[in-house]
Amino acid sequence: MSFSSFEFILFFPVTCVVYFLIPQHRIRNLWLLLASYFFYMSWNAKYAMLLFGITAFSYGWSRMMHHFGFLKSGAKRGAKGVLAFGVFVPVFLLFLFKYANFLIATVNGILRVTAGSRLDITVSLLLPVGISFYIFQNLSYVIDVYRGDVAPERNFIDYALYISFFPQLVAGPIELSKNFLAQFKYLHTFDYDRVKRGLFRMLWGYFLKLVIADRTGLIVDAVFGNTAVYPGAWQLLAALLFPLQIYTDFYGYSTIALGAGEVMGFTMTDNFRAPFLSESFADLWRRWHVSLYNWFRNYVYYPLGGNRKGTGRKYLNLLIVCALSGLWHGANWTFVVWGLLLGIFQVAEGLLKWNSESKHTGVRILRILLTYLLFAFCFVFFRAPDLGDALAVLASIGRDFGTPAAAGFFGTVISGRACAVLVIAALLLLVSDICKVRGVLLRDRILSGNRALAWTAAYALLLSVILLGVYGNGSGAFIYFIF
């Protein structure tokens, strides 16, 4: 059940109405848990067993660590081994479902070159939707309990709901237990203003997804889906547009998730903080997929030593984190290269002292544009099915720059009217991001001002989504669902 499906349009209001009609807090949480599992089972019912099993293991193992005193603060013998097993089981399941065939293919590639042989092994398992997200959330909880940052949760329903809460279950944000678990401990009453803000936020998310991301995808998918037909000029256009597509696609999902949670009284991490207004890769990295950045910072970068062990070690830790972040996105060397490139550019910026911001507007704009161009270069690897295809696209951009008739391209792939809609919508997003960077939240300004203006803006967004959204031909599917 996708956020953009008709089923969700029915599921969400029913879930919210019943939630607010139930007076008892514990029954409310049980209802939300059942609704969240129903939401997840709409993709594949049998994988709800995997979600439940991982949840039960992390809950029980953390309780066991606490009961027998295997906590870091207690300095008990064998505590690290107990933690390691609590981390190993979820990581192993993630590896089994997502990376086993990738490892086998990599080993076969090495054996083919060195010994002329191969392993005749295949793991035939369908990748469960959202597994990377909810396993990381389980891991953060187990580690936080070990560190003493949170107390072991006694109520299994609350913990299971923290893991499976349907707005953020399949594509985040990845919420840390110390920030989110406590929100299931108190009763959320119906608040008209909060519900209004949440619904408006959801509308903005649908606008980002259906009007911008899916319309941009018409161009990107057409070109990258048939690179042999389109010369370098169009491949360059697709490469420049793909970051916009994936940004508005994932930002749209996160915005809908945050809005849905806000309607029911829950606050979650804003995953995107105007990343394309960044003047450096380091700043963009902090603003892009914020919850994943926070996860790797807290549970990988800092334990590796962070920046406390010298400049060289700091940059090595950064490269390790970026490579793992790339691998987290998918079982393909293209994602590893994408992550490493992001890390290499950050290291280069650090060595060149590029991270400091300029006070001159013209220079700042040039830095923003350069950062975006390099980011788009990295995303060629993210988008390509394999390294060879990514290199072929880059070679075509640099070599074969012939330009076919624009009228033919825009007549068959996307209309001139659709392009005009895309440009106007992208400019609206740019205005919104500029306001966000300056600390001005347009949503709050609109909804707290004149009532006629608020209703006009809401209806304009709704009509834009209905009339200008892209529907059919696979549109509506969120890119990050595959991760």
Helices and strands as residue ranges (DSSP letters): H 6-21, H 25-41, H 47-67, G 72-74, H 79-94, I 95-99, H 100-114, H 131-147, H 156-164, G 166-168, H 177-180, G 181-185, H 192-206, I 207-213, H 214-224, H 232-264, G 275-277, H 281-287, H 290-296, I 297-301, H 311-329, H 333-352, H 361-383, H 387-399, H 406-412, H 416-437, H 442-448, H 451-468, G 479-482
